[in-house]
Amino acid sequence: MNVPRLTTGRARRLLLDETGAATAEYAIATMAAVAFAGLLVVIMRSDEVRGILTDLVRRALSVE
């Protein structure tokens, strides 16, 4: 197997090459959004939070 030698110029080009950087950033942001949505689903399923939200809606819709 013939592996090219890593010269200073080749290393500089490799380190400065940002090909695919935007795609990786989008992937990380998407994974963070999915994790946050999962956390919200877990929180919203709890009986305590459901009760608080139901109470809030009842108070908002009641006419006094």
N, C-alpha and C positions, 0 to 999 in steps of 0.2 A: 504494500500500500504506500503510495507516494503522498505524504502529507506536506503541504507547503510550509516553509519556514516562516515563523511569526517575526516579521521585522517591525521596526518602529513605525514605519509608514503604514504598514498593513494593520497594526494594532490601533493606530490613531483612526484609520478609516472605520474599523470595526466599532470602536467606542463612540464615534461621532455619528454613526449611522442610526437614524431614528425610524427606519422602515418598520411599520407595524406598531409604532408607539401609540398612535391614536386608537387603534383597535384594542390594544391591551388596556388602555385607560377606560374605554367604553365597557369592556368586559368587567373590569373591577367595579366600575360604578353600577353596572347592572346587578352584579352579585351583591353589592351592598344594599341596593334597593330591594332585592328579593329577600334578603335577610331581615331588613327593617319591616317589610310587609308581613313576613312570617311572625315576627315579634308582635306586631299589632294584632294579628289573628289570634295569637295565644292570649294576649291581654283582653281582647274583646270577648273571648269565650268564657271568661271567668264570671261567675254569678254576681260577684260584688260590682264589677264594672257594668254588667248588664242592668243591675238594679239601679245604679246611679244614673245611667242614661235613660232608663224608663221613667224614673222620677223626674228628671230634667224635662223630658218631653211632655209628661203629664202637667207639670207646672207651667210650661210654656203654652200649652193648649187650653188650660183652664181659664174661664172667664170669672173674674171676681169683681 
